[in-house]
Structures are given as C-alpha cells and as structure tokens.
C-alpha cells in the first residue's frame, strides 16, 4: 500500500494464498488476535512467507474473521500448512475457540474475485486481477493522500501510514472491489469477447486519473 505522504503506489501479488475463516466469539477476539501475532512470528521463519492480512467481522455481520496467508508459491504455502509448528498452534487455537475453515487459492487477490461465485479453477487470470486492483486502489490512495494526508501527517510517518493503510484497505475491501468486480465480471470471466478492449480502457482510465490528480497535486 502507498503511504499517506506520497503518491507512490506499490502493488504486490503473492502467487499462492490460503483463506482461513474463523468464528470467534467477541469475548475471545483479543486472544485470537494475540494468537495470530504469534503465528505470524513463527511463519516468518519459513521460506516464501510474504504476509498475513486479518479482517475482523464487519459491524452487524456476525463473528467471522477472515485471515489471508500469503506465500510466494504453492510449495512454500503447503510446507507451512503441513508443518508441525503450525499444527501445534492450530490445536491450541481449536482448544480455545473452536474449528475453522481453510481454503487455498492460486493467487493473492483470489478472495475478492471468488466472491462473485467462481470456483478456484474458474478464477480470472492473475494479470486481470492485478489490473482491476490497480484501477480500484490508485484513486483511493490519491484521494486519501489529498484529503486525509494533511490531517494525519502531524501525527508522524508511522501513524500516518497506519491510518492511510487502514482506510484504503477498508474502502477497497467493503466498497470498491465488490462493485468493480461485479461491473467487470464479463471481462474477468471471459464470457464476452466484446470486452477484449477492457485492458486498454482501464489503462486509459488510469492515464486520465493520473492527469487529473497531477492538476491537483502538481
């Protein structure tokens, strides 16, 4: 994610991810987060580990937490999932909170696109997902830099980055991506050949947005 103090946009995609859906009673939320922190420390010692994203339940949407585990390739992901270290930690979690569902995906962007009812085999090409995320993320980051950046910059770089990333992820996760993936579904799924010009239109839209933001930011 880009920081609040710079228009630079860094976009990273992992090659293989696992999605863990865990029902966590509200009273156990703090213990669950602490367990995740410890799990991340252990996972960092495994080759290929590239990050963990944790999404708490949205307000009024039950008690399901979603955790995305990212590795550079399927082999690295499998090594972690099958490791004795993780097995011990999972048993600790099950004893405290209960069971959970695990689904592996072939791409770090899979969860957004899987919501459109696709199976893993029918997921869009990685480059299509990356381009769609770029189209969604670029204007969000720029607007946050312009509108929110001046308000958070006095708090310091670390706090500014934290607030900016939290806002951009929230907007992306619950507002922009559901609408964008639905609107671009014919192209993402490859159902309509008439949509073959979509990549060029997305690039054109990004160029126009860049020109507009340049007028504002200089």
NORNOR-V924437 format. One record per run of one state. SS is the DSSP state (@ for helix, = for strand, . for the rest). FROM is the first residue (numbers start at 0). TO is the last residue. Records with the same first field share a line. If there is no record, write none. Layout:
SS=FROM-TO ; FROM-TO
This chain:
.=0-14 ; 23-24 ; 43-47 ; 55-62 ; 71-72 ; 81-82 ; 96-98 ; 105-108 ; 114-118 ; 122-124 ; 147-147 ; 155-155 ; 183-183 ; 189-191 ; 217-217
==15-22 ; 48-54 ; 63-70 ; 99-104
@=25-42 ; 73-80 ; 83-95 ; 109-113 ; 119-121 ; 125-146 ; 148-154 ; 156-182 ; 184-188 ; 192-216
